[in-house]
Each structure stands twice: as C-alpha cells, then as structure tokens.
Amino acid sequence: MLQVVDASEEDKKLIFSEKDAVWSKYSNQVKVGDIFGASVGSVEAYGAFVHLQFPDGIYLFISK
C-alpha cells in the first residue's frame, strides 16, 4: 500500500510514502494514552523503527 504525497507533471515525478498510506489506515485507532505491544526494529541517529502490533496486522512506525 502506497500513498502519493507529491506529483509534478513538469518534472514527471511522483513521490510515494508507504508510511503515510499505512498511517491513514490505522490513525483512527490511535489515541493519546493508548498502550500497544511493540518491538524495536532498529535505532538510528534520527530515530527508532518501532513495530506496533494491531489486532489486524503490524504497523511500522518511525519514532523520532
């Protein structure tokens, strides 16, 4: 699943985001204060990749 986040006819360029597409699927299920099962995939200088576990699948989230 991908979401188009930018399109330029002039440059003939499309920019897609898997994160935005997946987030739109799960955003209505997330509220401040919710607790989720998760595992840390990796830690980088700019943030960590955390896999949140939802009842119908896993959502990859980048925490900064």
C-alpha positions as CSV (number, residue, x, y, z in Angstrom):
1,M,0.0,0.0,0.0
2,L,1.4,3.4,-1.0
3,Q,0.1,6.9,-0.9
4,V,1.1,9.7,-3.4
5,V,2.5,12.6,-1.4
6,D,3.7,14.7,-4.3
7,A,3.2,14.8,-8.0
8,S,5.0,17.1,-10.5
9,E,3.8,17.0,-14.1
10,E,6.6,19.4,-15.0
11,D,9.3,17.2,-13.6
12,K,7.5,14.0,-14.4
13,K,8.0,12.9,-10.8
14,L,5.8,11.1,-8.3
15,I,6.7,10.7,-4.6
16,F,5.1,7.9,-2.7
17,S,5.0,7.1,1.0
18,E,4.3,3.7,2.5
19,K,4.3,5.2,6.0
20,D,1.6,7.8,5.1
21,A,-0.6,5.1,3.5
22,V,-0.3,2.7,6.4
23,W,-0.8,5.6,8.9
24,S,-4.1,6.6,7.2
25,K,-5.3,3.0,7.7
26,Y,-4.6,3.0,11.4
27,S,-4.7,6.6,12.5
28,N,-8.4,6.4,13.7
29,Q,-7.4,3.5,16.0
30,V,-4.7,5.5,17.9
31,K,-5.4,7.8,20.8
32,V,-3.1,9.7,23.2
33,G,-2.5,7.4,26.2
34,D,-3.1,4.1,24.3
35,I,-0.8,1.2,25.1
36,F,0.4,-1.2,22.3
37,G,2.5,-4.2,22.1
38,A,5.7,-3.3,20.1
39,S,9.2,-4.3,19.2
40,V,12.1,-2.1,18.3
41,G,13.4,-3.0,14.8
42,S,16.5,-0.7,14.9
43,V,17.8,2.5,16.4
44,E,19.4,5.2,14.2
45,A,20.8,8.7,14.8
46,Y,17.5,10.2,13.6
47,G,15.1,7.9,15.5
48,A,14.0,4.3,16.0
49,F,11.9,2.0,13.9
50,V,9.2,0.5,16.1
51,H,6.7,-2.1,15.0
52,L,3.4,-1.5,16.7
53,Q,1.1,-4.6,16.9
54,F,-2.6,-4.0,15.9
55,P,-5.2,-6.7,16.0
56,D,-5.4,-6.9,12.2
57,G,-1.7,-6.5,11.4
58,I,1.6,-4.7,12.2
59,Y,2.2,-1.0,11.5
60,L,5.8,0.2,11.1
61,F,6.3,3.5,12.9
62,I,9.3,5.7,12.9
63,S,9.8,7.4,16.3
64,K,11.9,10.5,16.4
